[in-house]
Amino acid sequence: MNPGGRMSEMRAAVAGAGGRMGRAVIRLLAETEGASLVASIERTGSPHVGQDAGSVAEIAANGVIITDDLQAALGDADAVIDFSAPASTVALAQAAAEAGVVLVTGTTGLSAEDGAALNEAARSIPVVQAGNMSLGVNLLAQFVRQAARALDSSYDIEVVEMHHRHKVDAPSGTSLMFGAAAAEGRGVALADVAVRGRDGHTGERPEGAIGFAALRGGTVVGDHTVMFAGDGESIELTHRAFDRAIFARGALAAARWAIGRHPGRYSMADVLGLSEEKNPD
C-alpha cells in the first residue's frame, strides 16, 4: 500500500498462458484495475510460444509475447499465477524461488514429489497452492470438514464430480480437497480410507471409507457433490461452477494477498481467513 492509501499495481506473470485457465486469467487481468500482465509463459514446444498473449486469450493484442524462458519472464513480476501441468509447475516453483516471486498455483494432479518441490520453494517465497481457488469451493470444504466431524462413521462419505471431456486427471483436485477435508474432520488420513472407483464384485463398503467417483463429458466446468449417506437419510453438499472466471478471480485475490507475506505454504483457506495465518519460523 502506498502513502496515498491506493494499492500499488500488481505485476503478474501467467504460466500455462495458452490453456483454458491461463487465458481466463489473462482476460481478467486486462479488465482489473491495479493489476497488469507483464509476462506470459508456456512449455517449450508449445505452439503458443512466440504469440501475443492477448490474441491467444481472444482479447485485444497486448504486446506481451508468450515465452518459454522462465528466468526472463519472472524478472519484472511480483507474482506468477500458474495453471499448467505438474512438471511445468515444479520447474516454475524453482524459478520463482530463485527470482523471489510469489507463486500461486492451481495446477492439479500434483504428486507427493511435486508437493516436496513446492515445499522447497516455500522456504524462500510465499506459495499459495489449491486444487480449487473459488470462494464457494473453499467455504464448502469448511462445511464438509464440520459435517464429517459432527457425523460418525455410520454416515458413508462419497465425493462425486463431473468435468468436461478434456480434463486429464481424476479424481479432480477439488474432489481430493473435499476428501481431505472430510478425513481431517474425522481425524484420519485420507490415504488410509480413500476408495477410488469400483468395478466388479467389490464386496460390502468398508465402514469409514471415503469414496470417489469421477464423471467426464461435454463442456462441464466443474460439478462436485459430497454425500453423507446415513441410515434413513442423506445429506448432500454441492458446488457447481458455471464460469472459469471464478477460479481466475480467486487466483488474483491469492496473489494480492501473498505479496509481502513471509515465505511458506499457504492455501485458499489462509487467503480467505478461514484458518489461522501462519507465523514465520
C-alpha positions in Angstrom: 0.0 0.0 0.0 1.5 3.4 -0.9 1.2 6.5 1.3 -1.9 7.8 -0.6 -3.8 4.7 0.5 -4.1 3.3 -3.0 -3.0 -0.2 -3.7 0.1 -0.3 -5.8 -0.2 -2.1 -9.1 0.4 -5.9 -9.0 2.7 -7.1 -11.8 1.6 -10.6 -12.7 3.1 -13.3 -14.9 0.8 -16.1 -16.1 2.1 -19.7 -16.6 0.1 -22.0 -18.8 -0.9 -19.0 -20.8 -2.3 -21.0 -23.7 -4.6 -23.2 -21.5 -8.2 -22.6 -20.6 -7.4 -21.2 -17.2 -4.4 -19.2 -18.3 -6.4 -17.5 -20.9 -9.1 -16.7 -18.3 -6.5 -15.1 -16.0 -5.1 -13.0 -18.9 -8.6 -11.8 -19.8 -9.3 -10.9 -16.1 -6.0 -9.1 -15.8 -6.9 -7.0 -18.8 -10.1 -5.7 -17.0 -8.8 -5.5 -13.5 -7.7 -2.1 -12.1 -4.5 -2.2 -10.2 -3.1 -5.3 -11.9 -1.2 -5.8 -15.1 0.2 -8.7 -17.2 3.9 -8.4 -17.5 4.8 -11.9 -18.8 3.2 -15.0 -20.1 4.7 -18.5 -20.1 4.2 -21.7 -21.9 6.1 -25.0 -22.0 8.9 -25.4 -24.5 7.4 -26.7 -27.7 4.0 -25.2 -27.2 2.5 -23.8 -30.4 1.6 -20.6 -28.4 5.3 -19.7 -27.7 6.1 -16.5 -29.7 2.4 -15.5 -29.9 0.8 -12.4 -28.4 -0.9 -13.3 -25.1 -3.9 -11.1 -25.6 -4.5 -12.6 -29.0 -4.3 -16.1 -27.6 -6.8 -15.2 -24.9 -9.1 -13.8 -27.6 -8.9 -10.2 -26.5 -7.0 -7.2 -27.9 -3.3 -7.8 -28.6 -1.3 -6.5 -25.6 2.3 -6.8 -26.7 3.1 -9.5 -24.1 4.7 -12.3 -26.1 4.4 -15.8 -24.7 7.8 -17.3 -23.8 9.3 -20.5 -22.5 12.2 -18.6 -20.8 11.2 -18.7 -17.1 14.0 -16.5 -15.7 13.3 -13.8 -18.3 9.6 -14.0 -17.7 9.8 -13.6 -14.0 12.3 -10.7 -14.0 9.6 -8.0 -13.7 6.9 -9.8 -11.9 5.6 -9.6 -8.3 3.7 -12.9 -8.6 3.2 -15.7 -11.1 -0.1 -17.4 -11.5 0.1 -20.9 -12.6 -2.4 -23.3 -14.2 -0.2 -25.6 -16.1 0.9 -29.2 -15.7 2.8 -30.8 -12.7 6.2 -30.9 -14.5 5.9 -27.3 -15.5 4.8 -26.3 -12.0 7.8 -27.9 -10.4 10.2 -26.1 -12.8 8.3 -22.9 -12.2 8.5 -23.2 -8.4 12.3 -23.4 -8.6 12.5 -20.4 -10.9 10.1 -18.4 -8.8 12.1 -19.1 -5.7 15.3 -18.0 -7.4 13.6 -14.8 -8.6 11.9 -14.1 -5.3 8.5 -14.1 -6.9 5.2 -15.2 -5.2 3.8 -18.4 -6.7 0.1 -19.0 -6.9 -0.7 -22.4 -8.4 -3.9 -24.1 -9.2 -2.3 -27.0 -11.1 -3.9 -30.3 -10.3 -2.6 -33.8 -10.4 0.5 -33.0 -8.3 2.3 -36.0 -6.8 4.0 -36.2 -3.4 7.3 -35.4 -5.1 5.8 -32.4 -6.7 4.5 -31.2 -3.3 8.0 -31.6 -1.9 9.3 -29.3 -4.7 6.7 -26.7 -3.6 7.7 -27.1 0.0 11.3 -26.4 -1.0 10.3 -23.2 -2.9 8.2 -22.1 0.1 11.4 -21.9 2.1 12.2 -18.7 0.0 8.8 -17.4 -1.2 5.1 -17.5 -0.4 3.5 -20.3 -2.3 -0.3 -20.5 -2.5 -1.5 -23.9 -3.8 -5.1 -25.1 -4.0 -6.9 -27.7 -6.0 -9.6 -25.1 -6.5 -9.4 -21.3 -6.0 -13.1 -20.3 -5.9 -14.6 -18.8 -2.7 -17.6 -21.1 -2.8 -15.5 -24.3 -3.0 -13.3 -23.3 -0.1 -16.3 -22.4 2.0 -17.9 -25.7 1.1 -14.7 -27.5 2.2 -15.1 -25.9 5.6 -18.7 -27.2 5.7 -17.5 -30.7 4.7 -14.9 -30.7 7.5 -17.6 -29.7 10.0 -20.1 -32.2 8.8 -17.6 -35.0 9.0 -16.6 -34.0 12.5 -20.3 -34.0 13.6 -21.4 -37.2 11.9 -20.0 -40.6 13.0 -18.7 -43.3 10.7 -22.2 -44.7 10.2 -22.6 -41.9 7.6 -20.8 -43.1 4.4 -19.0 -40.3 2.6 -18.9 -40.3 -1.2 -17.4 -37.5 -3.4 -18.9 -37.3 -6.9 -17.6 -34.9 -9.6 -18.1 -34.2 -13.2 -15.9 -32.2 -15.6 -15.5 -31.5 -19.3 -14.2 -34.2 -21.6 -10.8 -32.6 -21.9 -9.8 -32.9 -18.2 -6.9 -35.3 -17.9 -6.7 -36.1 -14.2 -9.1 -37.9 -11.9 -10.3 -37.5 -9.3 -10.2 -33.8 -9.6 -8.0 -31.7 -7.3 -11.2 -30.3 -5.8 -12.6 -33.8 -5.1 -9.3 -34.6 -3.3 -9.6 -31.3 -1.4 -13.1 -32.3 -0.2 -11.9 -35.8 0.6 -9.0 -34.4 2.6 -11.4 -32.0 4.5 -13.7 -34.9 5.3 -10.8 -37.1 6.5 -9.5 -34.2 8.6 -12.9 -33.8 10.2 -12.9 -37.5 11.2 -9.3 -37.4 12.4 -7.9 -39.9 9.8 -5.5 -39.8 6.9 -7.2 -39.7 3.5 -4.7 -42.2 2.1 -5.8 -44.8 4.6 -9.6 -44.6 3.8 -9.9 -43.4 0.2 -11.6 -45.7 -2.4 -11.1 -44.5 -5.9 -13.6 -46.1 -8.3 -15.3 -49.5 -8.0 -15.7 -52.3 -10.6 -16.7 -55.9 -10.4 -17.5 -57.8 -7.2 -16.2 -55.4 -4.6 -17.8 -56.7 -1.5 -19.5 -54.5 1.1 -18.5 -51.0 1.5 -15.9 -50.7 4.4 -17.1 -48.5 7.3 -15.2 -45.2 7.4 -14.3 -45.3 3.7 -14.3 -42.1 1.7 -15.3 -42.9 -1.9 -14.6 -41.0 -5.1 -16.4 -41.1 -8.5 -15.3 -39.1 -11.5 -17.5 -38.4 -14.5 -16.3 -36.8 -17.7 -18.2 -35.3 -20.7 -19.3 -32.3 -22.6 -18.2 -28.8 -21.5 -19.0 -29.0 -17.8 -16.7 -26.6 -16.0 -17.0 -28.4 -12.7 -19.7 -30.0 -10.5 -18.9 -31.5 -7.1 -21.1 -33.2 -4.5 -20.1 -34.6 -1.2 -22.7 -37.1 0.1 -23.1 -38.2 3.7 -25.3 -41.3 3.4 -26.7 -42.4 6.7 -29.4 -44.8 7.8 -32.7 -43.4 6.6 -31.3 -40.0 5.5 -28.7 -38.5 3.2 -27.0 -35.1 3.3 -25.5 -33.6 0.1 -23.2 -30.6 -0.1 -22.9 -29.4 -3.7 -20.9 -26.8 -5.6 -21.4 -26.0 -9.3 -19.1 -23.8 -11.4 -20.5 -22.2 -14.5 -17.6 -19.9 -15.5 -13.9 -20.3 -15.1 -13.6 -16.7 -14.2 -14.4 -17.7 -10.6 -11.1 -19.5 -10.4 -9.2 -16.7 -12.1 -10.7 -14.2 -9.6 -9.6 -16.4 -6.7 -6.1 -16.7 -8.1 -5.7 -12.9 -8.5 -7.0 -12.4 -4.9 -4.5 -15.0 -3.7 -1.6 -13.3 -5.5 -2.5 -9.9 -4.0 -2.8 -11.4 -0.5 0.5 -13.3 -0.8 2.7 -10.4 -1.9 4.7 -9.2 1.1 3.9 -12.3 3.2 6.5 -14.4 4.9 7.8 -17.4 2.9 5.7 -20.6 3.4 3.0 -22.8 2.0 -0.5 -21.3 2.1 -3.9 -22.4 1.0 -7.0 -20.5 -0.1 -8.3 -21.1 3.4 -5.5 -18.8 4.5 -6.2 -16.3 1.8 -9.9 -16.1 2.8 -9.2 -16.0 6.6 -10.7 -19.5 7.2 -7.7 -20.7 9.0 -5.1 -19.1 11.3 -2.5 -17.2 9.5 0.9 -18.8 9.5 3.7 -17.2 11.5 7.3 -17.1 10.4 9.6 -19.8 11.8 
